[in-house]
Amino acid sequence: MSSANLGWLFYKDYFQGLDYSDLKSKSNENRIKDKVQNIIDQAPAVKEGVVLGNRHLKATTTYPGLLLGSGNTHELPSIEGQAILGFHFDYTSGLPVIPGSSIKGVLRSAFKHEAYIRELLKDEEANVVDIEKEIFDNGDVFFDAEIIAGSRILGDDYLTPHGDGIKEPIPLRFIKVMPGITFRFDFELQNGLIKAKEKADLFGTILEDLGLGAKTNVGYGKFDTFTVYRTEEERLLASAEEEEDKFDDIMNSQEDLSKQLESIDTFKVTYPKSTFSEAIATKMEEIKLLIDKGNVENAYEKLTKTNQNHVNIFIKKYEQIDYAKEWVDKAKLLFGKEPVVVKTSSDLSILDEKFKDGKTFKNTLNSIDKSLRMSVEGKAAVKKNVLRTHKELSGKKQKKFFAELQLSNLMDIAFNDEVKAEAESS
């Protein structure tokens, strides 16, 4: 069964077919009850109309519902069960609408409370008077709010005034917009003292707080959270702008590398067909390369604190990677992947490196071929580097250096004593 125009039912059909010669007749009472019931039983198809303006919000009515146009004349004398309050319908669609003038009036009433507006704007210095004039007197437009979702739109409710104190209650029936009906609020807003987006956000919060329509003091006219509504075109445009903003954030990010990778993964899931996919993939490879380089460098820095086995593992792991060549070559020189054959003092350039302790120096010397022990020239180079390293140390570290070094095990006792005595005398 197709649904009739609710506005026509309420303001035209409602008054037809009655016996106006005897309004109090039982037949009139039964007929008007049937008419009201027919109105609230309608389930008209909701079709979104033309979206107006440049900013849009949507919100859904909450219990007990919404009263619109209750000041309009609608009452028939002395007929029980009638809908005594007027209602506001769109002439064309027949659906309830919230007049733009009512929306504007509620919003403007909030500007009487300057501290409240400043709190919502999070700006204690905001010039509320000038902002009010800019919004309500200089071109911002407030359109009627239309229903965009809901099935059983209207319901009935009752007022119960009493004829004698608390005695003789007289239930008076009226219709209302039911809870769970979603309206779209359209505005044409300009940037000014505050931006158009800020105005829309401000309006949503005010309407949540104050409500719309009649009897808001007893709970009618309240809505759930006002959220942004976008047309398909606006959604596509907003999505493209958001995608570009997030892409720029990734490309200019100063976060640590692992967090940048997390952001890229999120971006790829959110925008699987992004126009920036190629650039994002390149950025990901750059970040991974930086992470790998950092891992190699960190691993190399730890070599001086570990043993020969770990040195060899490090070299084996990274020697085929181009960007690790610098650290692999240093590791080979300092710690020796293979024994170093020393024939002349020039082959001892390895000993020009600085060492933090005698143990490290000893490990280096152990990588030198036995011919070094037998070579006068080699011993002279060792002596020179031992004395240099010893001199660079201070206090207790000098004694600890020889204790850890144990040069006698590498060369001979006489050489050890000779070098130690010369070190102490200097």
Secondary structure as GFF3:
##gff-version 3
##sequence-region A 1 426
A	DSSP	alpha_helix	6	11	.	.	.	ID=ss1
A	DSSP	three_ten_helix	13	15	.	.	.	ID=ss2
A	DSSP	alpha_helix	26	41	.	.	.	ID=ss3
A	DSSP	beta_strand	55	60	.	.	.	ID=ss4
A	DSSP	beta_strand	97	98	.	.	.	ID=ss5
A	DSSP	alpha_helix	100	110	.	.	.	ID=ss6
A	DSSP	alpha_helix	114	121	.	.	.	ID=ss7
A	DSSP	alpha_helix	128	137	.	.	.	ID=ss8
A	DSSP	beta_strand	141	142	.	.	.	ID=ss9
A	DSSP	beta_strand	145	149	.	.	.	ID=ss10
A	DSSP	beta_strand	154	159	.	.	.	ID=ss11
A	DSSP	beta_strand	162	164	.	.	.	ID=ss12
A	DSSP	beta_strand	167	169	.	.	.	ID=ss13
A	DSSP	beta_strand	172	177	.	.	.	ID=ss14
A	DSSP	beta_strand	182	188	.	.	.	ID=ss15
A	DSSP	alpha_helix	196	210	.	.	.	ID=ss16
A	DSSP	three_ten_helix	216	218	.	.	.	ID=ss17
A	DSSP	beta_strand	227	228	.	.	.	ID=ss18
A	DSSP	alpha_helix	232	251	.	.	.	ID=ss19
A	DSSP	alpha_helix	257	270	.	.	.	ID=ss20
A	DSSP	alpha_helix	277	301	.	.	.	ID=ss21
A	DSSP	three_ten_helix	303	305	.	.	.	ID=ss22
A	DSSP	alpha_helix	308	318	.	.	.	ID=ss23
A	DSSP	three_ten_helix	322	324	.	.	.	ID=ss24
A	DSSP	alpha_helix	325	335	.	.	.	ID=ss25
A	DSSP	three_ten_helix	345	352	.	.	.	ID=ss26
A	DSSP	alpha_helix	358	366	.	.	.	ID=ss27
A	DSSP	alpha_helix	371	374	.	.	.	ID=ss28
A	DSSP	alpha_helix	376	392	.	.	.	ID=ss29
A	DSSP	alpha_helix	396	405	.	.	.	ID=ss30
A	DSSP	alpha_helix	407	410	.	.	.	ID=ss31
A	DSSP	alpha_helix	413	425	.	.	.	ID=ss32
###
